[in-house]
């Protein structure tokens, strides 16, 4: 691990009822009294307002998506400005579960990142290859294409508000985690790519998080890798004990 403040993100996806959210987050806070990481809770939109009063010090709220426009006739959508107005600090963009919705989603990621930056939000940008690309040995090319089409048009100064989550699709919700060596190799590849494109300073200050079946039992060895600066946790973030144990590997 390096000296950046680690980030551990709870991606609840479409789980938990609004009335359960407060207790779950309070439990997490109680179980991580000495957390040295930033803890970012990303529930469904409906839970953001009731969780506002728990934001403090190293506890932040994040959303799982936002729209690329600020307002208008977009029935059912939520703008980045609306999230920021609610006290939300982060937004996850480019998650593979959203990219699977179709080409519009992939093509709108850059515009969503721009909208999030304009609203003052921090972005957790997700990338990662499907199983077939890893098996064919094309995983680096695949991730490079994602990075170049979604990020390369931004200014260096804008990207200080971006973290990258490497989430191999074959590891999400499958119980199959990337080995520490596989994850480290891809994180280093991502950092080198950012360095070549935007310079070494940004590359070194950028948090690169791992996501994909992170559990208490594998978090320690993954966190030990040089280029893993935190985690994006799905399933295990619904259980306060499990999630707190993941946060606490960074103590
Ligand atoms: P998982 O999900 O931890 O359940 O694999 C990670 C994610 O989708 O962000």
Boltz pocket constraint, residues with backbone or C-beta under 6 A from the ligand:
constraints:
  - pocket:
      binder: B
      contacts: [[A, 11], [A, 167], [A, 171], [A, 172], [A, 173], [A, 174], [A, 175], [A, 211], [A, 212], [A, 213], [A, 214], [A, 232], [A, 233], [A, 234], [A, 235], [A, 236]]
      max_distance: 6.0
